[in-house]
Amino acid sequence: MRDEDESDGSTGSGMEAGASEAVAECVLCRMPTEYPESHKGSTLCPVCEWREAERAACSG
């Protein structure tokens, strides 16, 4: 039950930060990211960022 409260808190804090500006969507899965829409470049959600880092690390 406590995990649900923590996840709700993190979602709420993300919304509070994005209250002044809309949050950008991930270019791969279209989920909300940690970046504002004004962020330049391709924006990825934390999950897709992690997967891209894994791919880059294993490609060498």
PDB file of N, H, CA, C and O in Angstrom:
ATOM      1  N   MET A   1       0.838  -1.186   0.000  1.00  0.00           N
ATOM      2  CA  MET A   1       0.000   0.000   0.000  1.00  0.00           C
ATOM      3  C   MET A   1       0.881   1.246   0.000  1.00  0.00           C
ATOM      4  O   MET A   1       0.527   2.259  -0.604  1.00  0.00           O
ATOM      5  N   ARG A   2       2.001   1.175   0.660  1.00  0.00           N
ATOM      6  H   ARG A   2       2.288   0.352   1.150  1.00  0.00           H
ATOM      7  CA  ARG A   2       2.890   2.328   0.715  1.00  0.00           C
ATOM      8  C   ARG A   2       3.507   2.614  -0.651  1.00  0.00           C
ATOM      9  O   ARG A   2       3.733   3.774  -0.996  1.00  0.00           O
ATOM     10  N   ASP A   3       3.786   1.552  -1.443  1.00  0.00           N
ATOM     11  H   ASP A   3       3.603   0.610  -1.163  1.00  0.00           H
ATOM     12  CA  ASP A   3       4.343   1.734  -2.780  1.00  0.00           C
ATOM     13  C   ASP A   3       3.412   2.561  -3.659  1.00  0.00           C
ATOM     14  O   ASP A   3       3.865   3.394  -4.443  1.00  0.00           O
ATOM     15  N   GLU A   4       2.114   2.327  -3.524  1.00  0.00           N
ATOM     16  H   GLU A   4       1.746   1.650  -2.887  1.00  0.00           H
ATOM     17  CA  GLU A   4       1.151   3.092  -4.299  1.00  0.00           C
ATOM     18  C   GLU A   4       1.212   4.569  -3.938  1.00  0.00           C
ATOM     19  O   GLU A   4       1.130   5.436  -4.809  1.00  0.00           O
ATOM     20  N   ASP A   5       1.359   4.850  -2.627  1.00  0.00           N
ATOM     21  H   ASP A   5       1.425   4.146  -1.920  1.00  0.00           H
ATOM     22  CA  ASP A   5       1.445   6.237  -2.190  1.00  0.00           C
ATOM     23  C   ASP A   5       2.691   6.905  -2.756  1.00  0.00           C
ATOM     24  O   ASP A   5       2.645   8.062  -3.176  1.00  0.00           O
ATOM     25  N   GLU A   6       3.805   6.175  -2.767  1.00  0.00           N
ATOM     26  H   GLU A   6       3.843   5.235  -2.426  1.00  0.00           H
ATOM     27  CA  GLU A   6       5.050   6.731  -3.295  1.00  0.00           C
ATOM     28  C   GLU A   6       4.936   7.001  -4.782  1.00  0.00           C
ATOM     29  O   GLU A   6       5.400   8.037  -5.257  1.00  0.00           O
ATOM     30  N   SER A   7       4.316   6.074  -5.537  1.00  0.00           N
ATOM     31  H   SER A   7       3.939   5.233  -5.150  1.00  0.00           H
ATOM     32  CA  SER A   7       4.181   6.289  -6.973  1.00  0.00           C
ATOM     33  C   SER A   7       3.237   7.460  -7.250  1.00  0.00           C
ATOM     34  O   SER A   7       3.456   8.234  -8.182  1.00  0.00           O
ATOM     35  N   ASP A   8       2.193   7.584  -6.440  1.00  0.00           N
ATOM     36  H   ASP A   8       2.015   6.955  -5.683  1.00  0.00           H
ATOM     37  CA  ASP A   8       1.290   8.719  -6.603  1.00  0.00           C
ATOM     38  C   ASP A   8       2.015  10.023  -6.304  1.00  0.00           C
ATOM     39  O   ASP A   8       1.768  11.031  -6.965  1.00  0.00           O
ATOM     40  N   GLY A   9       2.904  10.018  -5.319  1.00  0.00           N
ATOM     41  H   GLY A   9       3.105   9.199  -4.782  1.00  0.00           H
ATOM     42  CA  GLY A   9       3.665  11.214  -4.968  1.00  0.00           C
ATOM     43  C   GLY A   9       4.590  11.623  -6.086  1.00  0.00           C
ATOM     44  O   GLY A   9       4.719  12.813  -6.373  1.00  0.00           O
ATOM     45  N   SER A  10       5.243  10.658  -6.730  1.00  0.00           N
ATOM     46  H   SER A  10       5.137   9.691  -6.497  1.00  0.00           H
ATOM     47  CA  SER A  10       6.170  11.004  -7.816  1.00  0.00           C
ATOM     48  C   SER A  10       5.405  11.518  -9.026  1.00  0.00           C
ATOM     49  O   SER A  10       5.868  12.429  -9.712  1.00  0.00           O
ATOM     50  N   THR A  11       4.240  10.942  -9.294  1.00  0.00           N
ATOM     51  H   THR A  11       3.864  10.202  -8.737  1.00  0.00           H
ATOM     52  CA  THR A  11       3.426  11.422 -10.406  1.00  0.00           C
ATOM     53  C   THR A  11       2.938  12.834 -10.113  1.00  0.00           C
ATOM     54  O   THR A  11       2.933  13.694 -10.994  1.00  0.00           O
ATOM     55  N   GLY A  12       2.530  13.064  -8.877  1.00  0.00           N
ATOM     56  H   GLY A  12       2.534  12.365  -8.162  1.00  0.00           H
ATOM     57  CA  GLY A  12       2.050  14.389  -8.493  1.00  0.00           C
ATOM     58  C   GLY A  12       3.137  15.436  -8.592  1.00  0.00           C
ATOM     59  O   GLY A  12       2.882  16.548  -9.055  1.00  0.00           O
ATOM     60  N   SER A  13       4.345  15.102  -8.166  1.00  0.00           N
ATOM     61  H   SER A  13       4.552  14.199  -7.791  1.00  0.00           H
ATOM     62  CA  SER A  13       5.431  16.072  -8.225  1.00  0.00           C
ATOM     63  C   SER A  13       5.800  16.380  -9.663  1.00  0.00           C
ATOM     64  O   SER A  13       6.162  17.513  -9.983  1.00  0.00           O
ATOM     65  N   GLY A  14       5.711  15.371 -10.546  1.00  0.00           N
ATOM     66  H   GLY A  14       5.417  14.451 -10.287  1.00  0.00           H
ATOM     67  CA  GLY A  14       5.987  15.605 -11.964  1.00  0.00           C
ATOM     68  C   GLY A  14       4.951  16.544 -12.568  1.00  0.00           C
ATOM     69  O   GLY A  14       5.270  17.394 -13.398  1.00  0.00           O
ATOM     70  N   MET A  15       3.715  16.376 -12.139  1.00  0.00           N
ATOM     71  H   MET A  15       3.456  15.685 -11.464  1.00  0.00           H
ATOM     72  CA  MET A  15       2.660  17.235 -12.639  1.00  0.00           C
ATOM     73  C   MET A  15       2.823  18.656 -12.125  1.00  0.00           C
ATOM     74  O   MET A  15       2.561  19.622 -12.841  1.00  0.00           O
ATOM     75  N   GLU A  16       3.262  18.773 -10.860  1.00  0.00           N
ATOM     76  H   GLU A  16       3.474  17.988 -10.277  1.00  0.00           H
ATOM     77  CA  GLU A  16       3.468  20.105 -10.309  1.00  0.00           C
ATOM     78  C   GLU A  16       4.568  20.832 -11.069  1.00  0.00           C
ATOM     79  O   GLU A  16       4.449  22.023 -11.359  1.00  0.00           O
ATOM     80  N   ALA A  17       5.634  20.118 -11.389  1.00  0.00           N
ATOM     81  H   ALA A  17       5.731  19.151 -11.153  1.00  0.00           H
ATOM     82  CA  ALA A  17       6.734  20.730 -12.126  1.00  0.00           C
ATOM     83  C   ALA A  17       6.279  21.109 -13.529  1.00  0.00           C
ATOM     84  O   ALA A  17       6.717  22.120 -14.079  1.00  0.00           O
ATOM     85  N   GLY A  18       5.396  20.295 -14.109  1.00  0.00           N
ATOM     86  H   GLY A  18       5.040  19.474 -13.663  1.00  0.00           H
ATOM     87  CA  GLY A  18       4.912  20.553 -15.455  1.00  0.00           C
ATOM     88  C   GLY A  18       3.694  21.462 -15.483  1.00  0.00           C
ATOM     89  O   GLY A  18       3.151  21.729 -16.555  1.00  0.00           O
ATOM     90  N   ALA A  19       3.259  21.940 -14.332  1.00  0.00           N
ATOM     91  H   ALA A  19       3.701  21.723 -13.462  1.00  0.00           H
ATOM     92  CA  ALA A  19       2.076  22.777 -14.285  1.00  0.00           C
ATOM     93  C   ALA A  19       2.295  24.082 -15.047  1.00  0.00           C
ATOM     94  O   ALA A  19       1.363  24.599 -15.664  1.00  0.00           O
ATOM     95  N   SER A  20       3.518  24.620 -15.013  1.00  0.00           N
ATOM     96  H   SER A  20       4.275  24.200 -14.512  1.00  0.00           H
ATOM     97  CA  SER A  20       3.792  25.856 -15.719  1.00  0.00           C
ATOM     98  C   SER A  20       4.038  25.603 -17.197  1.00  0.00           C
ATOM     99  O   SER A  20       3.815  26.484 -18.027  1.00  0.00           O
ATOM    100  N   GLU A  21       4.501  24.396 -17.530  1.00  0.00           N
ATOM    101  H   GLU A  21       4.682  23.680 -16.856  1.00  0.00           H
ATOM    102  CA  GLU A  21       4.780  24.062 -18.920  1.00  0.00           C
ATOM    103  C   GLU A  21       4.431  22.594 -19.165  1.00  0.00           C
ATOM    104  O   GLU A  21       4.639  21.745 -18.298  1.00  0.00           O
ATOM    105  N   ALA A  22       3.900  22.305 -20.354  1.00  0.00           N
ATOM    106  H   ALA A  22       3.731  22.995 -21.058  1.00  0.00           H
ATOM    107  CA  ALA A  22       3.498  20.942 -20.678  1.00  0.00           C
ATOM    108  C   ALA A  22       4.718  20.028 -20.777  1.00  0.00           C
ATOM    109  O   ALA A  22       5.817  20.473 -21.110  1.00  0.00           O
ATOM    110  N   VAL A  23       4.511  18.762 -20.485  1.00  0.00           N
ATOM    111  H   VAL A  23       3.618  18.400 -20.213  1.00  0.00           H
ATOM    112  CA  VAL A  23       5.584  17.774 -20.516  1.00  0.00           C
ATOM    113  C   VAL A  23       5.662  17.167 -21.913  1.00  0.00           C
ATOM    114  O   VAL A  23       4.636  16.869 -22.525  1.00  0.00           O
ATOM    115  N   ALA A  24       6.879  16.986 -22.411  1.00  0.00           N
ATOM    116  H   ALA A  24       7.712  17.228 -21.914  1.00  0.00           H
ATOM    117  CA  ALA A  24       7.083  16.408 -23.736  1.00  0.00           C
ATOM    118  C   ALA A  24       6.752  14.922 -23.730  1.00  0.00           C
ATOM    119  O   ALA A  24       6.827  14.268 -22.689  1.00  0.00           O
ATOM    120  N   GLU A  25       6.386  14.388 -24.899  1.00  0.00           N
ATOM    121  H   GLU A  25       6.325  14.919 -25.744  1.00  0.00           H
ATOM    122  CA  GLU A  25       6.125  12.967 -25.045  1.00  0.00           C
ATOM    123  C   GLU A  25       7.378  12.266 -25.543  1.00  0.00           C
ATOM    124  O   GLU A  25       8.191  12.857 -26.254  1.00  0.00           O
ATOM    125  N   CYS A  26       7.526  11.011 -25.168  1.00  0.00           N
ATOM    126  H   CYS A  26       6.866  10.531 -24.591  1.00  0.00           H
ATOM    127  CA  CYS A  26       8.633  10.185 -25.648  1.00  0.00           C
ATOM    128  C   CYS A  26       8.447   9.969 -27.154  1.00  0.00           C
ATOM    129  O   CYS A  26       7.333   9.707 -27.610  1.00  0.00           O
ATOM    130  N   VAL A  27       9.517  10.078 -27.914  1.00  0.00           N
ATOM    131  H   VAL A  27      10.421  10.291 -27.544  1.00  0.00           H
ATOM    132  CA  VAL A  27       9.418   9.920 -29.367  1.00  0.00           C
ATOM    133  C   VAL A  27       9.245   8.454 -29.773  1.00  0.00           C
ATOM    134  O   VAL A  27       8.868   8.171 -30.910  1.00  0.00           O
ATOM    135  N   LEU A  28       9.513   7.527 -28.863  1.00  0.00           N
ATOM    136  H   LEU A  28       9.819   7.757 -27.939  1.00  0.00           H
ATOM    137  CA  LEU A  28       9.380   6.109 -29.187  1.00  0.00           C
ATOM    138  C   LEU A  28       8.048   5.524 -28.736  1.00  0.00           C
ATOM    139  O   LEU A  28       7.391   4.825 -29.508  1.00  0.00           O
ATOM    140  N   CYS A  29       7.638   5.797 -27.496  1.00  0.00           N
ATOM    141  H   CYS A  29       8.171   6.364 -26.869  1.00  0.00           H
ATOM    142  CA  CYS A  29       6.431   5.169 -26.959  1.00  0.00           C
ATOM    143  C   CYS A  29       5.306   6.157 -26.649  1.00  0.00           C
ATOM    144  O   CYS A  29       4.202   5.742 -26.296  1.00  0.00           O
ATOM    145  N   ARG A  30       5.572   7.444 -26.776  1.00  0.00           N
ATOM    146  H   ARG A  30       6.469   7.781 -27.063  1.00  0.00           H
ATOM    147  CA  ARG A  30       4.598   8.516 -26.551  1.00  0.00           C
ATOM    148  C   ARG A  30       4.149   8.662 -25.097  1.00  0.00           C
ATOM    149  O   ARG A  30       3.112   9.269 -24.830  1.00  0.00           O
ATOM    150  N   MET A  31       4.917   8.111 -24.159  1.00  0.00           N
ATOM    151  H   MET A  31       5.759   7.617 -24.376  1.00  0.00           H
ATOM    152  CA  MET A  31       4.639   8.290 -22.736  1.00  0.00           C
ATOM    153  C   MET A  31       5.223   9.636 -22.299  1.00  0.00           C
ATOM    154  O   MET A  31       6.115  10.156 -22.969  1.00  0.00           O
ATOM    155  N   PRO A  32       4.744  10.211 -21.192  1.00  0.00           N
ATOM    156  CA  PRO A  32       5.303  11.478 -20.708  1.00  0.00           C
ATOM    157  C   PRO A  32       6.765  11.324 -20.300  1.00  0.00           C
ATOM    158  O   PRO A  32       7.163  10.283 -19.777  1.00  0.00           O
ATOM    159  N   THR A  33       7.552  12.352 -20.538  1.00  0.00           N
ATOM    160  H   THR A  33       7.228  13.198 -20.963  1.00  0.00           H
ATOM    161  CA  THR A  33       8.962  12.335 -20.158  1.00  0.00           C
ATOM    162  C   THR A  33       9.183  13.255 -18.972  1.00  0.00           C
ATOM    163  O   THR A  33       8.234  13.821 -18.431  1.00  0.00           O
ATOM    164  N   GLU A  34      10.431  13.402 -18.570  1.00  0.00           N
ATOM    165  H   GLU A  34      11.203  12.941 -19.010  1.00  0.00           H
ATOM    166  CA  GLU A  34      10.790  14.305 -17.485  1.00  0.00           C
ATOM    167  C   GLU A  34      11.106  15.695 -18.014  1.00  0.00           C
ATOM    168  O   GLU A  34      11.441  16.592 -17.241  1.00  0.00           O
ATOM    169  N   TYR A  35      11.001  15.881 -19.322  1.00  0.00           N
ATOM    170  H   TYR A  35      10.728  15.152 -19.950  1.00  0.00           H
ATOM    171  CA  TYR A  35      11.416  17.125 -19.948  1.00  0.00           C
ATOM    172  C   TYR A  35      10.218  17.971 -20.362  1.00  0.00           C
ATOM    173  O   TYR A  35       9.165  17.426 -20.694  1.00  0.00           O
ATOM    174  N   PRO A  36      10.363  19.291 -20.347  1.00  0.00           N
ATOM    175  CA  PRO A  36       9.290  20.156 -20.845  1.00  0.00           C
ATOM    176  C   PRO A  36       9.223  20.087 -22.370  1.00  0.00           C
ATOM    177  O   PRO A  36      10.178  19.654 -23.014  1.00  0.00           O
ATOM    178  N   GLU A  37       8.114  20.507 -22.941  1.00  0.00           N
ATOM    179  H   GLU A  37       7.338  20.859 -22.418  1.00  0.00           H
ATOM    180  CA  GLU A  37       7.965  20.481 -24.400  1.00  0.00           C
ATOM    181  C   GLU A  37       8.988  21.370 -25.093  1.00  0.00           C
ATOM    182  O   GLU A  37       9.291  21.149 -26.265  1.00  0.00           O
ATOM    183  N   SER A  38       9.526  22.364 -24.404  1.00  0.00           N
ATOM    184  H   SER A  38       9.280  22.543 -23.452  1.00  0.00           H
ATOM    185  CA  SER A  38      10.497  23.267 -25.012  1.00  0.00           C
ATOM    186  C   SER A  38      11.891  22.652 -25.108  1.00  0.00           C
ATOM    187  O   SER A  38      12.788  23.261 -25.691  1.00  0.00           O
ATOM    188  N   HIS A  39      12.094  21.442 -24.542  1.00  0.00           N
ATOM    189  H   HIS A  39      11.366  20.947 -24.069  1.00  0.00           H
ATOM    190  CA  HIS A  39      13.398  20.764 -24.580  1.00  0.00           C
ATOM    191  C   HIS A  39      13.758  20.436 -26.030  1.00  0.00           C
ATOM    192  O   HIS A  39      12.948  19.862 -26.758  1.00  0.00           O
ATOM    193  N   LYS A  40      14.959  20.797 -26.445  1.00  0.00           N
ATOM    194  H   LYS A  40      15.617  21.263 -25.854  1.00  0.00           H
ATOM    195  CA  LYS A  40      15.381  20.550 -27.824  1.00  0.00           C
ATOM    196  C   LYS A  40      15.921  19.136 -27.970  1.00  0.00           C
ATOM    197  O   LYS A  40      16.459  18.564 -27.021  1.00  0.00           O
ATOM    198  N   GLY A  41      15.776  18.587 -29.148  1.00  0.00           N
ATOM    199  H   GLY A  41      15.339  19.051 -29.919  1.00  0.00           H
ATOM    200  CA  GLY A  41      16.248  17.236 -29.424  1.00  0.00           C
ATOM    201  C   GLY A  41      15.158  16.214 -29.186  1.00  0.00           C
ATOM    202  O   GLY A  41      14.044  16.557 -28.790  1.00  0.00           O
ATOM    203  N   SER A  42      15.485  14.950 -29.430  1.00  0.00           N
ATOM    204  H   SER A  42      16.390  14.671 -29.752  1.00  0.00           H
ATOM    205  CA  SER A  42      14.504  13.893 -29.219  1.00  0.00           C
ATOM    206  C   SER A  42      14.409  13.580 -27.732  1.00  0.00           C
ATOM    207  O   SER A  42      15.423  13.387 -27.062  1.00  0.00           O
ATOM    208  N   THR A  43      13.202  13.532 -27.232  1.00  0.00           N
ATOM    209  H   THR A  43      12.378  13.689 -27.777  1.00  0.00           H
ATOM    210  CA  THR A  43      12.980  13.284 -25.813  1.00  0.00           C
ATOM    211  C   THR A  43      12.536  11.841 -25.626  1.00  0.00           C
ATOM    212  O   THR A  43      11.700  11.333 -26.374  1.00  0.00           O
ATOM    213  N   LEU A  44      13.103  11.192 -24.623  1.00  0.00           N
ATOM    214  H   LEU A  44      13.781  11.605 -24.016  1.00  0.00           H
ATOM    215  CA  LEU A  44      12.761   9.813 -24.309  1.00  0.00           C
ATOM    216  C   LEU A  44      12.304   9.728 -22.861  1.00  0.00           C
ATOM    217  O   LEU A  44      12.791  10.455 -21.995  1.00  0.00           O
ATOM    218  N   CYS A  45      11.356   8.824 -22.614  1.00  0.00           N
ATOM    219  H   CYS A  45      10.960   8.234 -23.317  1.00  0.00           H
ATOM    220  CA  CYS A  45      10.926   8.570 -21.244  1.00  0.00           C
ATOM    221  C   CYS A  45      12.036   7.795 -20.536  1.00  0.00           C
ATOM    222  O   CYS A  45      12.936   7.286 -21.204  1.00  0.00           O
ATOM    223  N   PRO A  46      12.002   7.690 -19.224  1.00  0.00           N
ATOM    224  CA  PRO A  46      13.062   6.979 -18.504  1.00  0.00           C
ATOM    225  C   PRO A  46      13.254   5.527 -18.961  1.00  0.00           C
ATOM    226  O   PRO A  46      14.385   5.041 -19.005  1.00  0.00           O
ATOM    227  N   VAL A  47      12.173   4.836 -19.297  1.00  0.00           N
ATOM    228  H   VAL A  47      11.254   5.231 -19.262  1.00  0.00           H
ATOM    229  CA  VAL A  47      12.277   3.441 -19.738  1.00  0.00           C
ATOM    230  C   VAL A  47      13.003   3.361 -21.082  1.00  0.00           C
ATOM    231  O   VAL A  47      13.907   2.542 -21.245  1.00  0.00           O
ATOM    232  N   CYS A  48      12.623   4.193 -22.035  1.00  0.00           N
ATOM    233  H   CYS A  48      11.888   4.858 -21.903  1.00  0.00           H
ATOM    234  CA  CYS A  48      13.259   4.168 -23.348  1.00  0.00           C
ATOM    235  C   CYS A  48      14.706   4.668 -23.263  1.00  0.00           C
ATOM    236  O   CYS A  48      15.567   4.172 -23.991  1.00  0.00           O
ATOM    237  N   GLU A  49      14.987   5.633 -22.392  1.00  0.00           N
ATOM    238  H   GLU A  49      14.288   6.036 -21.801  1.00  0.00           H
ATOM    239  CA  GLU A  49      16.366   6.072 -22.187  1.00  0.00           C
ATOM    240  C   GLU A  49      17.220   4.912 -21.697  1.00  0.00           C
ATOM    241  O   GLU A  49      18.348   4.729 -22.154  1.00  0.00           O
ATOM    242  N   TRP A  50      16.683   4.130 -20.766  1.00  0.00           N
ATOM    243  H   TRP A  50      15.766   4.279 -20.394  1.00  0.00           H
ATOM    244  CA  TRP A  50      17.415   2.986 -20.227  1.00  0.00           C
ATOM    245  C   TRP A  50      17.679   1.962 -21.327  1.00  0.00           C
ATOM    246  O   TRP A  50      18.788   1.438 -21.438  1.00  0.00           O
ATOM    247  N   ARG A  51      16.661   1.676 -22.142  1.00  0.00           N
ATOM    248  H   ARG A  51      15.761   2.101 -22.052  1.00  0.00           H
ATOM    249  CA  ARG A  51      16.817   0.695 -23.220  1.00  0.00           C
ATOM    250  C   ARG A  51      17.828   1.169 -24.264  1.00  0.00           C
ATOM    251  O   ARG A  51      18.618   0.370 -24.767  1.00  0.00           O
ATOM    252  N   GLU A  52      17.809   2.443 -24.586  1.00  0.00           N
ATOM    253  H   GLU A  52      17.167   3.091 -24.177  1.00  0.00           H
ATOM    254  CA  GLU A  52      18.781   2.986 -25.536  1.00  0.00           C
ATOM    255  C   GLU A  52      20.199   2.897 -24.975  1.00  0.00           C
ATOM    256  O   GLU A  52      21.142   2.612 -25.713  1.00  0.00           O
ATOM    257  N   ALA A  53      20.352   3.138 -23.680  1.00  0.00           N
ATOM    258  H   ALA A  53      19.586   3.370 -23.080  1.00  0.00           H
ATOM    259  CA  ALA A  53      21.672   3.029 -23.046  1.00  0.00           C
ATOM    260  C   ALA A  53      22.165   1.587 -23.078  1.00  0.00           C
ATOM    261  O   ALA A  53      23.350   1.340 -23.300  1.00  0.00           O
ATOM    262  N   GLU A  54      21.255   0.632 -22.855  1.00  0.00           N
ATOM    263  H   GLU A  54      20.292   0.833 -22.675  1.00  0.00           H
ATOM    264  CA  GLU A  54      21.641  -0.785 -22.941  1.00  0.00           C
ATOM    265  C   GLU A  54      22.092  -1.151 -24.343  1.00  0.00           C
ATOM    266  O   GLU A  54      23.087  -1.857 -24.509  1.00  0.00           O
ATOM    267  N   ARG A  55      21.370  -0.679 -25.358  1.00  0.00           N
ATOM    268  H   ARG A  55      20.562  -0.106 -25.223  1.00  0.00           H
ATOM    269  CA  ARG A  55      21.736  -0.968 -26.744  1.00  0.00           C
ATOM    270  C   ARG A  55      23.093  -0.382 -27.091  1.00  0.00           C
ATOM    271  O   ARG A  55      23.909  -1.034 -27.743  1.00  0.00           O
ATOM    272  N   ALA A  56      23.333   0.831 -26.661  1.00  0.00           N
ATOM    273  H   ALA A  56      22.670   1.360 -26.131  1.00  0.00           H
ATOM    274  CA  ALA A  56      24.597   1.487 -26.958  1.00  0.00           C
ATOM    275  C   ALA A  56      25.758   0.793 -26.249  1.00  0.00           C
ATOM    276  O   ALA A  56      26.846   0.679 -26.815  1.00  0.00           O
ATOM    277  N   ALA A  57      25.545   0.334 -25.034  1.00  0.00           N
ATOM    278  H   ALA A  57      24.661   0.427 -24.574  1.00  0.00           H
ATOM    279  CA  ALA A  57      26.599  -0.331 -24.279  1.00  0.00           C
ATOM    280  C   ALA A  57      26.935  -1.705 -24.870  1.00  0.00           C
ATOM    281  O   ALA A  57      28.082  -2.147 -24.790  1.00  0.00           O
ATOM    282  N   CYS A  58      25.973  -2.364 -25.445  1.00  0.00           N
ATOM    283  H   CYS A  58      25.041  -2.006 -25.510  1.00  0.00           H
ATOM    284  CA  CYS A  58      26.189  -3.712 -25.984  1.00  0.00           C
ATOM    285  C   CYS A  58      26.610  -3.698 -27.443  1.00  0.00           C
ATOM    286  O   CYS A  58      26.916  -4.754 -27.997  1.00  0.00           O
ATOM    287  N   SER A  59      26.635  -2.561 -28.069  1.00  0.00           N
ATOM    288  H   SER A  59      26.386  -1.703 -27.619  1.00  0.00           H
ATOM    289  CA  SER A  59      26.936  -2.512 -29.496  1.00  0.00           C
ATOM    290  C   SER A  59      28.437  -2.491 -29.788  1.00  0.00           C
ATOM    291  O   SER A  59      28.832  -2.622 -30.946  1.00  0.00           O
ATOM    292  N   GLY A  60      29.269  -2.334 -28.781  1.00  0.00           N
ATOM    293  H   GLY A  60      28.948  -2.228 -27.840  1.00  0.00           H
ATOM    294  CA  GLY A  60      30.682  -2.162 -28.991  1.00  0.00           C
ATOM    295  C   GLY A  60      31.459  -3.390 -28.949  1.00  0.00           C
ATOM    296  O   GLY A  60      32.678  -3.356 -29.116  1.00  0.00           O
TER     297      GLY A  60
END
